[in-house]
C-alpha cells in the first residue's frame, strides 16, 4: 500500500499510515440541541476508543431532491451551532460549502471545508476554499473516474493549499443507484492525497424514493470493512440515534448504537491493513 504525506489537524494525522480517522455526525443540523447531544455522544465514544474524530454536520442541504425538503438552519445559525460544539467539546469540525462567498465565514469555524460531490469541478468554489488555508475535503463527483479527481486537487494546490483530502462516495450506476469501485482507493492515493470513504452516502439510491433519496443502510458494515481492508485513511459516516426520524438521508444513516461495535471491527482491520509490507522470500 503506497503511503502519502499525512494531512495534520491538531493531534490528528490523516494518511501516511496513521490510524483510521472517524468523520461522523448527522447529515444536517436538525436543531441546536440535537446536534450538540449527538456530537457529545460521538466525542465521548471516540475518546473512549482512542479513535481520532472529526465532527461533521451541514448547515444547509442545498441539493435536496425536493425543494420542499428540510434544508437546515442556514449559514449564520448553522455556524453558530457548530462554533458552540467546537468550543464546548474541543472537537474539530467539518462542514460543506456551496458557494465561494461562504468559504471565509465557514473557515472561521470549521477546520475542514468540504466540497460537495456535485460541485467537485467548480473552480471558483475550490479556489475559495483553498485560499482559507483550511483542509479541503473534495468529494469526488459520482460522475468522475477516480483518476480524474487530479484536476480538482490541482485547483486547490495551485491556489497555494497543499492540505487536501479526497472522499470516495460511489459512482453512478444506471438510474437510482451507486456502486463503489474498490480500485478507486489506491488510484486516488497514487495522486498523493489521503483517501476518505463516505460509507453512508455511497449507499444512497438517488431519487429512488418519493421526492427523497432512498438508501440501503444494511450494507454499511460490509462496505466499510472492505474499504478499510483496502487501506483508506478515514471513514465518513452519517449517524443518527433514530434514523427513521432523521430529517435527511434517513434510509442510509447508521444508527448510533451500531457505531461502537462497527468501530471495534474497523480498528482491527485497519491495524492489519497498515502493517508494513514484508518482502516475500524466494
SVG drawing of the C-alpha trace seen along z (x, -y; Angstrom):
<svg xmlns="http://www.w3.org/2000/svg" viewBox="-43 -36 58 55">
<polyline fill="none" stroke="black" stroke-width="0.4" points="0.0,0.0 1.5,-3.3 1.8,-6.0 1.2,-9.7 2.3,-12.5 -0.3,-12.9 -2.5,-16.0 -2.3,-17.3 -5.2,-18.6 -4.0,-19.4 -3.2,-16.0 -4.9,-14.1 -3.0,-12.8 -4.9,-11.8 -2.9,-9.4 0.7,-8.4 0.0,-5.1 -1.7,-6.9 -4.6,-5.1 -8.0,-5.3 -9.8,-8.6 -13.6,-8.8 -15.6,-11.6 -19.1,-11.4 -22.3,-13.3 -25.8,-14.0 -26.5,-14.7 -27.8,-18.1 -28.1,-20.2 -31.7,-19.4 -31.7,-21.6 -29.0,-23.0 -30.0,-20.6 -29.9,-17.5 -26.6,-18.4 -25.0,-19.2 -26.2,-16.0 -25.1,-13.8 -21.7,-15.5 -21.2,-14.9 -22.1,-11.2 -19.8,-10.7 -17.0,-12.6 -17.2,-10.5 -17.2,-7.3 -14.3,-8.3 -12.2,-9.3 -13.1,-6.1 -12.0,-4.0 -9.0,-6.3 -10.3,-6.9 -9.2,-10.2 -12.5,-12.0 -13.8,-14.9 -17.5,-16.0 -19.4,-16.7 -22.7,-18.4 -24.2,-20.5 -25.8,-23.9 -27.6,-23.7 -28.5,-20.8 -28.7,-22.8 -29.2,-19.8 -32.2,-18.0 -34.3,-16.0 -37.3,-18.1 -37.4,-21.8 -39.9,-21.1 -37.5,-19.0 -35.8,-20.3 -32.5,-22.0 -31.2,-23.1 -30.8,-26.3 -28.7,-28.1 -25.2,-29.6 -25.3,-32.0 -27.3,-30.0 -25.6,-26.7 -22.1,-28.1 -23.2,-29.5 -24.3,-25.9 -21.1,-24.4 -18.9,-27.0 -20.7,-26.2 -20.0,-22.5 -16.4,-23.1 -15.8,-25.3 -17.6,-23.1 -16.3,-19.7 -12.9,-20.8 -13.5,-18.7 -12.6,-19.6 -15.4,-20.4 -16.1,-19.6 -18.8,-21.3 -19.6,-21.8 -19.8,-25.0 -21.8,-25.5 -20.8,-29.0 -17.4,-30.8 -18.9,-33.6 -19.5,-31.1 -15.8,-30.0 -14.4,-32.6 -17.3,-32.5 -17.2,-28.8 -13.5,-28.7 -13.8,-30.9 -15.5,-27.9 -14.7,-24.7 -11.3,-23.0 -12.2,-21.2 -14.2,-22.7 -15.9,-20.1 -16.7,-20.4 -19.9,-18.6 -19.6,-15.9 -22.0,-17.6 -19.8,-20.7 -16.4,-19.0 -15.4,-20.6 -16.4,-24.1 -13.2,-26.1 -14.2,-29.2 -15.5,-27.1 -12.4,-25.0 -10.2,-28.1 -12.1,-30.0 -11.9,-27.0 -8.2,-26.6 -7.4,-30.3 -8.8,-30.0 -5.9,-27.7 -8.2,-25.1 -8.1,-21.5 -10.2,-21.0 -12.1,-17.7 -13.1,-17.2 -15.9,-14.7 -15.3,-13.0 -18.3,-13.5 -20.5,-10.5 -19.7,-11.2 -15.9,-11.2 -13.4,-8.5 -11.0,-8.1 -8.0,-9.4 -9.9,-12.5 -10.1,-14.0 -6.5,-15.1 -7.8,-18.2 -9.8,-19.2 -6.8,-18.6 -4.7,-20.8 -7.2,-23.6 -6.6,-23.6 -2.9,-23.2 -2.5,-25.8 -4.2,-28.2 -1.4,-27.6 -3.0,-25.0 -1.5,-21.5 -3.9,-20.4 -6.2,-18.3 -8.0,-15.0 -10.4,-13.3 -13.5,-11.4 -14.9,-8.5 -18.7,-8.3 -19.7,-6.0 -20.2,-6.3 -23.5,-6.4 -24.5,-3.0 -27.6,-3.4 -30.7,-5.1 -31.2,-5.4 -28.1,-3.5 -24.5,-4.0 -21.7,-1.4 -18.2,-1.6 -15.2,-0.5 -12.6,0.5 -9.9,-0.2 -10.7,-3.9 -8.9,-4.0 -5.3,-3.1 -5.9,-5.1 -6.7,-8.3 -4.0,-7.7 -1.5,-7.5 -2.3,-11.1 -0.6,-11.9 -3.5,-12.6 -5.2,-10.8 -8.4,-9.0 -11.7,-9.0 -14.6,-6.6 -18.0,-8.1 -19.8,-4.9 -23.3,-6.1 -23.7,-8.3 -22.3,-5.5 -25.4,-3.6 -27.9,-6.2 -30.3,-5.3 -30.5,-8.8 -34.1,-9.9 -35.2,-6.4 -37.8,-7.5 -40.9,-9.6 -39.3,-13.0 -36.4,-11.9 -33.3,-9.8 -33.7,-6.2 -30.9,-4.1 -29.6,-0.7 -28.2,-1.1 -28.0,2.7 -24.8,2.6 -22.9,0.1 -20.8,2.7 -19.7,4.8 -18.7,1.8 -16.9,0.1 -14.9,3.3 -13.9,3.7 -12.7,0.1 -10.7,0.3 -9.1,3.5 -8.2,1.7 -6.4,-0.9 -8.5,-4.0 -7.3,-6.7 -10.6,-7.8 -14.3,-6.7 -17.1,-9.2 -20.4,-8.1 -23.7,-9.9 -25.1,-8.8 -28.4,-9.3 -29.9,-7.9 -33.1,-7.1 -32.6,-7.2 -36.3,-6.7 -36.8,-10.2 -33.8,-11.8 -34.7,-14.9 -32.2,-14.0 -30.8,-10.7 -32.9,-8.7 -32.6,-5.5 -28.8,-5.3 -27.8,-6.7 -26.1,-4.4 -28.0,-4.0 -25.9,-5.4 -26.0,-2.2 -24.4,-0.3 -21.3,-2.6 -19.3,-1.2 -19.3,2.5 -18.6,1.3 -15.6,-0.8 -14.1,2.2 -14.1,4.3 -12.8,1.5 -10.0,0.7 -8.9,4.3 -9.0,4.4 -7.1,1.1 -4.3,2.4 -3.7,5.3 -4.1,3.3 -1.5,0.8 1.2,3.3 4.5,2.8 4.8,4.9 7.2,7.8 9.1,8.9 8.5,12.4 11.4,14.7 12.1,16.7"/>
</svg>
